[in-house]
Amino acid sequence: MDAEDDNPNLTELGLKGPRSFLVDRVIDLIRDHSDQWKNWTIEGSFRGIEISSKRPSDSHPLKTFRVWLNVPAGPKSVMMRLLKERYTWDSSVINWRHLEYVSAPDTDIHQYVVNETIGHPTKDCHVARFHSSGLTEIRGACAIAERSVKCTEDQLLGGVSATIFDQRFLIEPVSGGQSRVNYIARVDLKGRSLQWYNKSFGSIMCRHLDRLRESFHLGDKGGPETNV
């Protein structure tokens, strides 16, 4: 994929529009779940959380990572925390805002800024986002799919535009009132080498899920206010 196409215009996302594109990504997620993730290669673990990966068929060198963990809350509660309270599970987030609905009530444009390394420019993530709490294929499950789209210079909140090629969550109910969260991501944070990404990004995702689980143990104590 050419760098200039990493973040397409919203109108160019998918042949049938952004919502249809993101719904198709959820369908792919359900298909992987039905196949018991057989096309994913296990790479190891971090903090007891399994890390696996898969190489997409496009020309971009980044692979897609998958991690999973059981969380002590129901799927809808977990989905809402993932959608609206990223600061509780991603400590690098410093700013965020909802911009507009593309197709209400389940598809919107969301923007957030991460400061993952002191001394590096902050990274602006401007994504089209779809969510569903009524998957018919997996009873009681919820899903989220995100893809970066281009934003104008006057919309930019962070220093550099990151690229979310793929970020998805499948949240399914398991015993004891818990949820199994499958977290899939392929993210170019810019300014990082391929070697860093292959070595570190799966571990970063594991820390996200670990913090998500811990946030439900601790309860919601509130979070920082957005500066927007």
Salt bridges, closest charged atoms under 4 A:
ASP6 OD2 - LYS190 NZ 3.50
ASP28 OD2 - ARG25 NH1 2.62
ASP28 OD1 - ARG31 NH1 2.76
ASP32 OD2 - LYS54 NZ 3.17
GLU43 OE2 - LYS63 NZ 2.61
ASP58 OD2 - ARG186 NH1 2.80
GLU85 OE1 - ARG81 NE 3.13
ASP90 OD2 - ARG86 NE 2.95
ASP90 OD1 - HIS208 NE2 3.34
ASP106 OD2 - ARG19 NH2 2.73
ASP108 OD2 - HIS98 ND1 3.17
ASP108 OD2 - ARG129 NH2 3.02
GLU116 OE2 - LYS123 NZ 2.81
GLU116 OE1 - ARG192 NH2 3.03
ASP166 OD2 - ARG25 NH2 3.13
ASP166 OD2 - ARG168 NH2 2.79
GLU172 OE2 - HIS33 NE2 3.13
ASP188 OD2 - LYS190 NZ 3.41
ASP210 OD2 - ARG47 NH1 3.33
ASP210 OD1 - ARG213 NH2 2.80
